[in-house]
Amino acid sequence: MENWIKVCELEDIPQLGARVVKGKSCEIALFREGDRIYALHDKCPHKGGPLSQGIVSKGRVTCPLHGMNIGLEDGRAISPDEGCTETFSVRIEEGAVYISL
């Protein structure tokens, strides 16, 4: 059974940007690209860089430390890099963003 928690309003997340919220055991970066919201553990699998400070483009976020590209949909590094970060389910209802923990 999923536990949905309201974390912010949709307009609180800038287009092609991010917002960080506290999860139970980690910080979660919420990314916005168009009307899509993605939620990833805010930690690059390479060296632990803050993904929320990276550049969002074409379904990816680029880690600001070493340039590793992470897919927003699945949290996986884009080849030739390897690794992945945890993802969280997201839904939007009446302009509010909810994540499943």
N, CA and C of each residue as an Amber inpcrd file, in Angstrom:
protein
   303
   0.8530000  -1.1830000   0.0000000   0.0000000   0.0000000   0.0000000
   0.8980000   1.2450000   0.0000000   0.6130000   2.1540000  -0.9120000
   1.4190000   3.3600000  -1.0250000   0.9570000   4.4170000  -0.0250000
   1.9230000   5.1770000   0.4720000   1.6530000   6.2540000   1.4110000
   1.9310000   7.5740000   0.7080000   0.9010000   8.2390000   0.2020000
   1.0500000   9.4860000  -0.5470000   1.1010000  10.6690000   0.4030000
   2.0930000  11.5350000   0.2000000   2.2850000  12.6970000   1.0470000
   2.3550000  13.9460000   0.1710000   1.5630000  14.9410000   0.5320000
   1.6170000  16.2140000  -0.1840000   2.9190000  16.9140000   0.1990000
   3.6960000  17.3360000  -0.8300000   4.9900000  17.9510000  -0.5550000
   5.0780000  19.4200000  -0.9630000   4.2910000  19.8370000  -1.9420000
   4.3220000  21.2370000  -2.3700000   3.2460000  21.4630000  -3.4210000
   3.1660000  22.6910000  -3.8740000   2.2880000  23.0320000  -4.9830000
   3.0930000  22.9190000  -6.2760000   2.4410000  22.6140000  -7.3800000
   3.1150000  22.4720000  -8.6630000   3.9200000  23.7160000  -9.0170000
   3.3390000  24.8920000  -8.7820000   4.0360000  26.1250000  -9.1550000
   5.2510000  26.4210000  -8.2620000   5.4350000  25.6690000  -7.1870000
   6.6210000  25.8280000  -6.3380000   7.8760000  25.2290000  -6.9740000
   7.7000000  24.4450000  -8.0310000   8.8350000  23.8250000  -8.7240000
   9.0400000  24.5660000 -10.0370000  10.1810000  25.2210000 -10.2130000
  10.3870000  25.9900000 -11.4480000  10.5380000  25.0910000 -12.6740000
  10.0870000  25.5990000 -13.8220000  10.2780000  24.8730000 -15.0800000
  11.7650000  24.5940000 -15.2820000  12.0880000  23.3620000 -15.6600000
  13.4680000  22.9220000 -15.8710000  14.3280000  23.1650000 -14.6360000
  13.7000000  23.0760000 -13.4810000  14.4000000  23.2630000 -12.2240000
  14.0080000  22.2110000 -11.2140000  14.3630000  22.4660000  -9.9670000
  14.1220000  21.4800000  -8.9170000  13.7680000  22.1490000  -7.5990000
  13.2270000  21.3470000  -6.7290000  12.9570000  21.7280000  -5.3420000
  13.2900000  20.5060000  -4.4960000  13.8560000  20.7240000  -3.3320000
  14.2380000  19.6180000  -2.4500000  13.2700000  19.5450000  -1.2700000
  12.8410000  18.3070000  -0.9670000  12.0060000  18.0610000   0.2060000
  12.6520000  16.9450000   1.0240000  12.3370000  16.9220000   2.2950000
  12.8730000  15.8970000   3.1900000  12.0000000  14.6550000   3.1210000
  12.6390000  13.5120000   2.8640000  11.9500000  12.2330000   2.9180000
  12.1910000  11.6120000   4.2830000  11.7640000  10.3730000   4.4600000
  11.9620000   9.6950000   5.7370000  13.4410000   9.4770000   6.0290000
  14.2010000   9.1040000   5.0040000  15.6110000   8.7670000   5.2340000
  16.5740000   9.5110000   4.3080000  16.0380000  10.3970000   3.4570000
  16.9160000  11.1060000   2.5240000  16.2300000  12.3730000   2.0270000
  17.0170000  13.2030000   1.3470000  16.4350000  14.3590000   0.6830000
  15.9940000  13.9290000  -0.7110000  14.8540000  14.4420000  -1.1360000
  14.2690000  14.0780000  -2.4270000  14.2140000  15.3240000  -3.2960000
  14.7440000  15.1980000  -4.5090000  14.7100000  16.2950000  -5.4680000
  13.5010000  16.1090000  -6.3740000  12.6740000  17.1290000  -6.4730000
  11.5310000  17.1370000  -7.3800000  11.9210000  17.9730000  -8.5850000
  11.8480000  17.3800000  -9.7580000  12.2210000  18.0580000 -10.9900000
  10.9800000  18.3000000 -11.8260000  10.9690000  19.4340000 -12.5450000
   9.8330000  19.7510000 -13.4090000  10.3250000  19.9770000 -14.8240000
   9.7010000  19.2580000 -15.7340000   9.9670000  19.4500000 -17.1590000
   8.6170000  19.4530000 -17.8510000   8.1880000  20.6250000 -18.2780000
   6.8330000  20.7560000 -18.8170000   5.8370000  20.5620000 -17.6840000
   4.8620000  19.7200000 -17.9110000   3.8810000  19.4090000 -16.8740000
   4.2210000  18.1250000 -16.1310000   5.3830000  17.5640000 -16.3950000
   5.8150000  16.3340000 -15.7340000   6.6690000  16.6580000 -14.5170000
   6.4380000  15.9160000 -13.4430000   7.2310000  16.0280000 -12.2290000
   7.8830000  14.6730000 -11.9750000   9.1460000  14.7150000 -11.6150000
   9.9120000  13.5060000 -11.3140000  10.5030000  13.6620000  -9.9160000
  10.6510000  12.5680000  -9.1970000  11.2340000  12.6090000  -7.8590000
  12.3710000  11.5970000  -7.7770000  13.5580000  12.0960000  -7.4170000
  14.7480000  11.2570000  -7.2820000  15.4280000  11.5470000  -5.9520000
  16.1090000  10.5380000  -5.4360000  16.9880000  10.7690000  -4.2900000
  17.9830000  11.8310000  -4.7340000  18.1630000  12.8630000  -3.9350000
  18.9870000  14.0110000  -4.3330000  20.4730000  13.7100000  -4.1350000
  20.9190000  12.6110000  -4.7230000  22.3090000  12.2050000  -4.5540000
  22.7660000  11.4480000  -5.7950000  23.7480000  11.9950000  -6.4910000
  24.2940000  11.3480000  -7.6780000  24.9520000  10.0220000  -7.2830000
  24.7400000   8.9660000  -8.0600000  25.3540000   7.6810000  -7.7160000
  26.8710000   7.6600000  -7.8890000  27.4250000   8.6530000  -8.5550000
  28.8680000   8.6840000  -8.7940000  29.6330000   9.1290000  -7.5550000
  29.4250000  10.3570000  -7.1290000  30.1590000  10.9030000  -5.9790000
  29.2330000  11.5950000  -4.9730000  27.9330000  11.3690000  -5.0970000
  26.9980000  11.9160000  -4.1270000  26.6410000  13.3790000  -4.3190000
  26.8910000  13.9180000  -5.5010000  26.5780000  15.3200000  -5.7740000
  25.0900000  15.6000000  -5.6770000  24.7050000  16.8440000  -5.3830000
  23.2970000  17.2140000  -5.2570000  22.6390000  17.3660000  -6.6320000
  21.8770000  16.3800000  -7.0360000  21.2360000  16.4100000  -8.3540000
  20.3040000  17.6100000  -8.5000000  19.7380000  18.0760000  -7.3920000
  18.8140000  19.2140000  -7.4420000  19.4930000  20.4860000  -7.9510000
  20.8030000  20.5280000  -7.9400000  21.5330000  21.7000000  -8.4190000
  22.0130000  21.5230000  -9.8560000  21.6120000  20.4150000 -10.4810000
  22.0190000  20.1350000 -11.8510000  21.1130000  20.7800000 -12.8840000
  21.5070000  20.6300000 -14.1410000  20.7470000  21.1710000 -15.2690000
  19.7670000  20.1000000 -15.7620000  18.4960000  20.4990000 -15.9290000
  17.4440000  19.6100000 -16.3990000  17.2110000  19.8620000 -17.8790000
  17.2470000  18.7810000 -18.6730000  17.0110000  18.9100000 -20.1090000
  16.7210000  17.5420000 -20.7130000  15.6980000  17.4840000 -21.5480000
  15.3750000  16.2870000 -22.3260000  15.2650000  15.0230000 -21.4770000
  14.5520000  15.1100000 -20.3600000  14.3160000  13.9360000 -19.5270000
  15.5050000  13.5010000 -18.6980000  16.4830000  14.3870000 -18.5210000
  17.6900000  14.0660000 -17.7660000  18.0400000  15.2120000 -16.8340000
  18.8570000  14.8860000 -15.8380000  19.4920000  15.9060000 -15.0080000
  20.9870000  15.6210000 -15.0360000  21.7800000  16.6680000 -15.1510000
  23.2330000  16.5370000 -15.1810000  23.7840000  16.9160000 -13.8110000
  24.5260000  16.0000000 -13.2040000  25.1170000  16.2610000 -11.8920000
  26.0600000  17.4590000 -11.9900000  25.9550000  18.4080000 -11.0600000
  26.8020000  19.5970000 -11.1300000  28.2690000  19.3370000 -10.7800000
  28.5780000  18.2070000 -10.1890000  29.9630000  17.9360000  -9.7940000
  30.8250000  17.3800000 -10.9180000  30.3330000  16.3500000 -11.6030000
  31.1680000  15.6800000 -12.5990000  30.4740000  15.4440000 -13.9320000
  29.2650000  15.9860000 -14.1050000  28.6010000  15.9040000 -15.3990000
  27.9090000  14.5950000 -15.7190000  27.7300000  13.7080000 -14.7350000
  27.0130000  12.4570000 -14.9990000  25.5600000  12.7890000 -15.3090000
  24.9940000  12.1660000 -16.3470000  23.5960000  12.3640000 -16.7230000
  22.7450000  11.2430000 -16.1530000  21.6520000  11.6320000 -15.4930000
  20.7430000  10.6840000 -14.8580000  19.3670000  10.8450000 -15.4880000
  18.7450000   9.7370000 -15.8960000  17.3920000   9.7690000 -16.4410000
  16.3840000  10.1060000 -15.3550000  15.5280000  11.0680000 -15.6040000
  14.5390000  11.4710000 -14.6180000  13.4630000  10.4100000 -14.4110000
  13.1580000   9.6710000 -15.4500000  12.0940000   8.6690000 -15.3800000
  12.4860000   7.4760000 -14.5060000  13.7260000   6.9930000 -14.6590000
  14.1210000   5.7580000 -13.9700000  15.3080000   5.8930000 -13.0270000
  15.9380000   7.0670000 -12.9620000  17.0600000   7.2730000 -12.0580000
  18.3590000   6.6230000 -12.4990000  18.3880000   6.0790000 -13.7090000
  19.5880000   5.3830000 -14.2000000  20.5300000   6.3470000 -14.9190000
  21.8320000   6.0800000 -14.7280000  22.8460000   6.8560000 -15.4350000
  22.7500000   6.5660000 -16.9220000  23.0060000   7.5850000 -17.7310000
  22.9820000   7.4530000 -19.1860000  24.3560000   6.9610000 -19.6360000
  24.3660000   5.9350000 -20.4820000  25.6050000   5.3370000 -20.9800000
  26.5060000   6.4130000 -21.5890000  27.7890000   6.3770000 -21.3710000
  28.5970000   5.2630000 -20.8850000  28.7130000   5.1960000 -19.3730000
  28.1010000   6.1490000 -18.6410000  28.1580000   6.1020000 -17.1810000
  27.3030000   4.9570000 -16.6600000  27.5770000   4.5710000 -15.4240000
  26.8350000   3.4850000 -14.7890000  26.3890000   3.9030000 -13.4030000
  25.3060000   3.3020000 -12.9580000  24.7780000   3.5630000 -11.6260000
  23.3410000   4.0280000 -11.6950000  22.7260000   4.1460000 -10.5450000
  21.3500000   4.6530000 -10.5030000  21.0740000   5.2320000  -9.1230000
  20.0500000   6.0420000  -9.0610000  19.5950000   6.6200000  -7.8120000
  18.1160000   6.2750000  -7.6430000  17.6600000   6.2400000  -6.4300000
  16.2840000   5.8450000  -6.1400000  15.2890000   6.8450000  -6.7120000
  14.1800000   6.3250000  -7.2170000  13.0900000   7.1620000  -7.7140000
  11.8750000   6.9950000  -6.8000000  10.9760000   7.9530000  -6.8670000
   9.7550000   7.9290000  -6.0690000   8.5720000   8.2290000  -6.9880000
   7.4650000   7.5630000  -6.7420000   6.2540000   7.8090000  -7.5260000
   5.7090000   9.1900000  -7.2030000   5.1760000   9.8540000  -8.2330000
   4.6530000  11.2150000  -8.0980000   3.2610000  11.2770000  -8.7080000
   2.4130000  12.0690000  -8.1020000   1.1190000  12.3750000  -8.7220000
   0.7860000  13.8270000  -8.4300000  -0.0290000  14.3940000  -9.3020000
  -0.4710000  15.7760000  -9.1440000  -1.9900000  15.7700000  -9.0630000
  -2.5120000  16.4110000  -8.0370000  -3.9570000  16.5310000  -7.8580000
  -4.2950000  17.9640000  -7.5040000  -5.1430000  18.5780000  -8.3130000
  -5.6180000  19.9360000  -8.0700000  -4.4650000  20.9080000  -7.7880000
  -3.3810000  20.7730000  -8.5610000  -2.2540000  21.6680000  -8.4430000
  -1.2720000  21.3550000  -7.3310000  -1.5260000  20.2780000  -6.5890000
  -0.6270000  19.8750000  -5.5070000   0.1960000  18.6570000  -5.9480000
   1.4500000  18.5940000  -5.4900000   2.3450000  17.4880000  -5.8260000
   2.4230000  16.5430000  -4.6290000   2.2090000  15.2590000  -4.8970000
   2.2850000  14.2190000  -3.8890000   3.3600000  13.2150000  -4.2900000
   4.0990000  12.6930000  -3.3050000   5.0340000  11.6040000  -3.5860000
   4.6760000  10.4250000  -2.7100000   5.0410000   9.2510000  -3.1750000
   4.7740000   8.0230000  -2.4370000   6.0600000   7.5890000  -1.7330000
   5.9750000   7.4450000  -0.4290000   7.1290000   7.0000000   0.3580000
   6.8890000   5.6010000   0.8950000
